[in-house]
Amino acid sequence: MATRLATADADLLLGDAARSRSRHSCSLALVARDEPWDIDRVMEFVDARLADAPRYRQRIRHIPFSLARAVWVDDPDFDLSFHVRRSALPAPGGMRQLADLVARLVDRPLEADRPLWELYLIEGLPDGRLAILTKTHHALLGGPHAVDLAQVLVTDERASADVDEVATWTPVPAPGDGVLVLDALMTIATDPLELVRRSARLAHALERATRGLVGAANLSMLRPAGGLAEMFRTTRPRGSRVGLASFPLAQAREIAREHSCKVNDVVLAVLCGALRSWILSCGHPLSTSDTLRAIVPMAVTSEADGSENQSEATSAEIASALIGMPVGEPNPRMRLAQIARETATQRHPREAVGAKSLARLSGFAPPTLHALASRAAIMLPSESYDLVVTNAPGPQRKVFWGDGELVEVYPVPALLEGQALAVSMSSYAGTVYCGFTSDRQAVPDVEEIGELISSALDELTGTAG
């Protein structure tokens, strides 16, 4: 049965071919098991999990003459082996080599005539660990029950060595062009403005709406060109680079306790300190008033449920906050205080969802939350901010990928149009994992920002008083 795309999802697809940045979100998981990996069993596990996420076996079907929004239809030629691919690092494989490979894989566009996702099984890491990179188009994440592929594949319990037999999947035949055109004409008859709106979207596919921003900032006052902001913008994308880093969650919690602020404030302050050090290392002078404007998407309770006792990942909606990152401030304590004041003054009609509630969401929710955050940021004009920073708390217990244990998980943020750097962070099992994606030409040394995270965290330790 064909399902019409929501307006927001259709807008995400318009102009994909002409856009220099692909609109997909990625997640990198490192998984360990006691015995060598059996790739056939891995494929069986993925196939079994897709039974709970039928959208990942569907593709986009466009309406003739663009009379209406496209529809989702089952892919009659769905081939799991096309979407699940194997790769390997040259020996001896390390995290730097892994990040370089991930950057190349992230840049590859998804094929528009197939289901909009890919999964890479990357071998060659020490100790027999398997790296798993997932790519999910943002359009797949529309609707109240949509989840990112990385969340679909993570379970609370270790899968049995023998995967249960999966019922054979049979695609529902897609309607013919005549049926789709007739349905579109009926839609136009009941809503004559639909065709006008559709034409406007096609003509302005690359424009972003200025809506959804939280906070006191006025988006009509766009960031002026030149100066510090130019380091974080690009007009001619040259491919991506990826950096990975991590730090102990307990250390961030202790700093938050000492300063009577939230852990999220500490995480942002750590990033701010690392960015400050990197900017100075590039030879760029900083004044004490220099600030980076970061879009920091945050989860808020849905209109349907105002409580924090959420049981589904998508019970939380995403709103965008504009936070000033005081990179010019040399005192780490003052940087944290400024960020804490800014986050405390953010206002939204619905309550923000706390970190503990997010961590209790079903499954491994951070990939979905990061992807929804990217969708929210897309709706804002890129000139209004310098970078996107997302932080999604995850479970502090161990979870599993197939019959292997998830040992590390790095979000790999999407670079939006005009942006040279994006940062995402997820906490899991006592560690905060950081992923950095940069434009290869504008920020060629993004891994150095990750290497500065530890010293920025140490700067904040013991600064209370």
C-alpha positions in Angstrom: 0.0 0.0 0.0 1.4 3.4 -1.0 1.8 6.0 1.7 2.2 9.7 0.8 5.3 11.4 2.2 4.6 14.1 4.7 5.3 17.7 3.5 8.5 18.0 5.5 9.8 14.7 4.2 9.0 15.6 0.6 10.8 18.9 1.1 13.9 17.0 2.3 14.0 15.1 -1.0 13.5 18.0 -3.3 16.7 19.1 -5.0 18.8 16.2 -3.6 20.5 15.7 -6.9 21.6 19.3 -7.1 22.6 19.6 -3.4 26.3 19.4 -2.6 25.6 17.8 0.8 23.6 14.6 1.1 20.9 14.7 3.8 21.6 11.5 5.7 22.6 10.8 9.3 25.3 8.3 10.2 26.3 6.4 13.3 29.5 4.4 13.9 29.4 1.4 16.4 32.2 -0.8 17.5 31.1 -4.2 18.5 33.0 -7.1 20.1 32.3 -10.8 20.5 34.3 -13.7 21.7 34.5 -15.6 18.4 35.2 -14.5 14.8 32.3 -12.8 13.0 30.1 -14.9 10.8 29.0 -12.4 8.2 26.1 -14.7 7.0 24.7 -14.6 10.6 25.1 -10.8 10.6 23.0 -10.6 7.5 20.4 -12.8 9.0 20.3 -10.6 12.1 19.8 -7.5 10.1 17.1 -9.1 8.0 15.2 -10.2 11.2 15.4 -6.7 12.7 14.0 -5.1 9.5 10.8 -7.0 10.1 10.1 -4.3 12.8 10.9 -1.4 10.5 9.1 -1.9 7.2 10.0 1.6 6.0 13.6 0.3 5.4 12.3 -2.0 2.6 10.5 0.8 0.9 11.6 3.3 -1.8 10.3 6.6 -3.1 7.9 6.5 -6.0 7.4 9.9 -7.6 4.0 11.0 -9.1 3.9 11.6 -12.8 4.1 15.3 -13.7 4.9 16.1 -10.0 1.2 16.5 -9.4 1.5 15.6 -5.7 4.1 14.6 -3.1 5.8 11.3 -3.7 4.7 8.1 -2.0 6.5 5.2 -0.1 6.1 1.9 -1.8 7.5 -1.6 -1.1 10.6 -2.2 -3.2 9.9 -5.3 -5.3 13.6 -5.6 -6.1 14.8 -5.2 -2.5 18.2 -6.8 -2.1 19.6 -6.9 1.4 23.1 -7.6 0.1 23.1 -4.3 -1.8 22.4 -2.3 1.4 24.7 -4.3 3.7 28.3 -4.0 2.4 31.6 -5.2 3.6 34.8 -3.3 3.9 38.2 -3.7 5.7 40.9 -1.5 7.0 44.6 -2.0 5.9 46.5 -3.7 8.7 47.1 -2.7 11.3 43.8 -0.9 11.4 43.4 1.9 13.9 40.9 4.6 14.8 42.6 7.2 12.5 42.3 4.8 9.5 38.7 4.0 10.5 37.8 7.7 10.6 39.3 8.3 7.1 37.3 5.4 5.7 34.1 6.6 7.4 34.6 10.1 5.8 34.8 8.6 2.3 31.7 6.4 2.9 29.7 9.3 4.4 30.3 11.3 1.2 28.8 8.7 -1.1 25.2 9.6 -1.9 22.4 7.2 -1.4 20.7 5.8 -4.5 17.4 7.5 -5.0 15.7 4.5 -6.7 16.3 2.2 -3.7 15.5 2.2 0.0 17.4 5.2 1.4 19.9 3.5 3.7 23.2 1.7 3.8 25.1 -0.3 6.4 28.9 -1.0 6.2 30.5 -3.9 8.1 34.1 -2.8 8.5 36.7 -5.4 9.5 40.4 -5.1 10.3 40.2 -3.5 13.8 42.3 -4.8 16.7 41.0 -7.5 18.9 38.6 -8.7 16.2 36.1 -5.9 16.8 33.7 -5.1 14.0 32.9 -1.5 13.1 29.4 -0.9 11.8 28.5 2.3 9.9 24.9 3.1 9.3 23.6 5.8 6.9 19.9 6.8 7.0 18.3 9.5 4.9 16.5 12.2 6.9 13.3 11.5 4.9 13.1 8.1 6.5 12.7 9.7 9.9 9.4 11.4 9.4 6.3 10.3 11.4 5.6 9.6 15.0 7.1 6.1 15.0 10.2 6.5 12.8 13.5 5.4 14.2 17.1 5.6 12.8 18.5 2.3 11.4 21.2 2.3 14.1 18.5 2.2 16.8 16.6 -0.5 15.0 19.7 -2.8 15.1 20.5 -2.4 18.8 18.9 -4.6 21.4 18.8 -4.7 25.2 19.8 -8.4 25.3 22.3 -10.4 23.4 20.8 -12.1 20.3 20.9 -15.9 20.3 23.6 -17.5 18.2 20.9 -19.1 16.2 18.7 -16.4 14.6 15.1 -17.3 14.6 13.8 -18.1 11.2 12.3 -15.0 9.6 9.1 -15.1 7.7 9.6 -14.5 4.0 8.9 -10.9 3.1 6.5 -10.3 0.3 6.3 -6.8 -1.2 2.9 -5.2 -1.6 2.5 -4.4 -5.4 2.8 -0.7 -6.0 0.0 1.2 -7.7 0.4 2.0 -11.4 0.9 5.5 -12.8 -2.8 5.8 -13.6 -3.8 5.2 -10.1 -1.2 7.6 -8.7 -2.3 10.3 -11.1 -6.0 9.8 -10.3 -5.3 10.0 -6.6 -3.2 13.2 -7.1 -6.0 14.8 -9.1 -8.5 13.9 -6.4 -6.2 15.6 -3.9 -6.0 18.7 -6.0 -9.8 18.7 -6.4 -10.2 18.7 -2.6 -7.3 21.0 -2.0 -6.7 23.3 -5.1 -3.7 25.0 -3.4 -1.8 21.8 -3.2 -0.5 22.0 -6.7 0.5 25.6 -6.2 2.4 24.7 -3.0 4.0 21.8 -4.8 5.3 24.0 -7.7 6.6 26.5 -5.2 8.6 23.8 -3.4 10.1 22.6 -6.7 11.2 26.1 -7.6 12.7 26.8 -4.2 13.9 23.4 -3.1 17.1 24.7 -1.6 15.6 27.4 0.5 15.1 26.9 4.2 12.2 28.2 6.3 13.0 30.4 9.3 11.0 28.6 11.9 11.4 26.5 15.0 14.1 28.6 16.8 14.1 28.7 20.5 15.5 31.6 22.5 15.8 35.3 22.4 17.9 35.6 19.2 16.2 37.3 16.3 16.9 35.4 13.1 16.3 38.5 10.9 19.6 39.6 12.3 21.8 37.2 10.4 25.5 36.6 11.2 27.6 39.1 9.3 30.2 37.7 6.9 33.9 37.8 7.7 36.0 37.3 10.8 35.7 34.2 13.0 32.5 33.0 11.3 34.3 32.5 8.0 36.3 29.6 9.6 33.1 27.6 9.9 31.6 28.3 6.5 32.2 27.0 3.0 30.8 27.8 -0.3 32.5 25.1 -2.4 32.4 21.8 -0.5 35.4 19.5 -1.1 34.3 16.3 0.6 34.4 15.4 4.3 36.8 14.6 7.1 35.8 12.8 10.3 37.3 13.0 13.8 36.5 10.8 16.8 37.1 11.4 20.5 35.7 10.3 23.9 36.0 11.3 27.6 34.6 9.9 30.9 31.1 10.9 31.8 31.9 10.7 35.5 34.3 13.5 35.2 31.7 15.7 33.4 29.2 14.8 36.1 31.6 15.8 38.9 32.2 19.2 37.2 28.5 19.7 36.9 28.0 19.0 40.6 30.8 21.3 41.6 29.4 24.2 39.5 25.7 23.5 40.1 24.9 23.2 36.4 23.8 20.5 34.0 26.0 17.9 32.5 25.0 19.2 29.1 26.4 22.6 30.0 29.7 20.9 30.9 29.8 19.0 27.6 29.2 22.2 25.7 31.9 24.0 27.7 34.4 21.2 27.0 33.7 21.5 23.3 34.0 25.3 23.6 37.4 25.0 25.2 38.6 22.6 22.5 37.4 24.9 19.7 39.1 27.9 21.4 42.4 26.0 21.5 42.1 24.9 17.9 41.2 28.4 16.6 44.3 29.8 18.4 46.5 27.0 16.9 45.3 28.1 13.5 46.8 31.5 14.2 43.4 33.3 14.4 43.4 36.0 17.0 40.6 36.0 19.5 39.1 38.8 21.6 37.3 38.1 24.8 34.0 39.0 23.2 34.3 36.5 20.3 31.5 34.0 20.3 30.4 31.2 18.0 26.7 30.8 17.4 25.8 27.2 17.8 22.5 25.6 17.0 21.9 23.1 19.8 18.8 21.0 19.1 17.1 19.8 22.3 14.4 17.3 23.0 11.1 18.6 24.3 8.0 16.7 25.3 5.5 16.1 22.5 2.1 17.9 22.5 0.5 14.5 23.0 2.3 13.8 26.2 3.7 16.4 28.5 5.2 13.9 31.0 8.8 12.8 31.1 7.8 9.1 31.4 8.3 8.5 27.7 8.5 5.0 26.4 9.1 5.7 22.8 12.0 7.6 21.3 9.8 9.7 19.2 7.7 10.8 22.1 10.3 13.5 22.3 10.2 16.2 19.6 13.1 18.4 18.7 13.4 22.2 19.0 16.4 24.3 18.2 18.2 26.6 20.6 20.7 29.2 19.6 23.6 29.1 22.1 26.6 31.5 22.2 29.9 29.6 22.6 32.3 32.1 24.3 35.5 30.9 22.5 37.1 34.2 23.2 36.9 33.9 27.0 40.2 32.6 28.3 38.9 31.5 31.7 37.3 28.0 31.5 35.2 28.6 34.6 33.7 31.8 33.0 33.1 29.9 29.8 31.1 27.3 31.6 29.2 29.9 33.6 28.2 31.8 30.4 27.0 28.7 28.7 25.0 27.6 31.8 23.3 31.0 31.9 22.4 30.8 28.2 20.9 27.3 28.4 19.0 28.2 31.5 17.3 31.1 29.8 16.1 29.1 26.8 12.3 29.0 26.7 9.9 26.7 24.9 6.2 26.2 25.1 6.8 22.6 26.1 9.1 21.2 28.7 12.6 20.0 27.8 13.1 16.3 28.3 15.7 15.5 30.9 18.8 13.4 30.2 17.6 10.6 32.5 14.3 10.4 30.5 16.1 10.3 27.2 18.4 7.6 28.5 15.3 5.5 29.4 13.8 5.7 26.0 13.2 2.4 24.3 16.2 0.9 22.4 19.3 2.9 21.8 17.8 6.3 21.0 20.7 8.6 20.4 21.0 7.9 16.6 17.3 8.8 16.1 17.7 12.0 18.3 20.8 13.1 16.4 19.0 12.5 13.1 15.9 14.4 14.2 18.2 17.2 15.4 19.7 17.5 11.9 16.2 17.7 10.4 15.4 20.5 12.7 18.6 22.4 11.9 17.9 22.1 8.1 14.9 24.3 8.5 17.0 27.2 9.7 19.0 29.6 7.4 22.7 28.6 7.6 23.7 32.3 7.9 22.1 32.5 11.3 24.6 30.1 13.0 28.2 28.9 12.8 27.9 25.2 13.6 25.4 22.6 14.7 26.1 20.8 18.0 23.9 17.9 19.2 24.2 16.0 22.5 22.0 12.9 23.0 22.3 11.0 26.3 22.2 7.2 25.9 21.8 4.3 28.3 24.5 3.7 30.9 24.0 0.0 30.8 25.6 -2.3 28.1 23.5 -3.0 25.0 24.0 -5.4 22.1 24.3 -5.6 18.4 23.4 -9.1 17.3 25.3 -11.5 19.5 28.1 -9.0 20.1 28.4 -6.3 22.7 28.3 -2.6 21.8 31.6 -1.3 23.2 31.8 2.2 21.6 29.4 4.3 19.6 30.2 7.5 17.8 27.6 9.8 16.2 28.8 11.0 12.8 26.9 14.3 12.2 25.7 15.5 8.8 27.3 18.6 7.3 24.6 21.0 6.3 24.7 23.4 3.3 27.3 26.1 3.9 28.7 24.6 7.1 32.3 23.6 7.6 31.9 21.8 10.9 29.3 19.8 12.8 29.7 18.1 16.2 27.6 15.4 17.8 28.0 13.7 21.2 26.4 10.7 22.8 26.9 9.2 26.3 26.9 5.4 26.6 28.0 3.1 29.5 30.0 5.8 31.3 31.7 7.5 28.4 30.8 10.5 26.2 31.6 9.7 22.5 32.2 12.7 20.2 32.0 12.7 16.4 33.2 15.6 14.3 32.5 16.1 10.6 34.2 18.8 8.7 34.6 20.1 5.1 37.9 18.7 3.9 39.2 22.0 2.6 37.8 24.4 5.2 38.8 22.3 8.3 41.3 19.7 7.1 42.6 18.9 10.6 39.3 18.1 12.3 40.9 15.3 14.2 43.0 17.9 16.1 39.8 19.3 17.6 39.0 15.8 19.0 42.5 15.5 20.4 42.0 18.8 22.3 38.9 17.5 24.1 40.8 15.9 27.0 42.8 19.0 27.8 39.6 21.1 27.7 38.0 18.7 30.1 41.0 18.9 32.4 40.9 22.7 32.3 37.4 22.6 33.9 38.3 20.0 36.6 38.8 21.6 40.0 37.8 25.1 38.8 34.9 25.5 41.3 35.4 27.8 44.2 
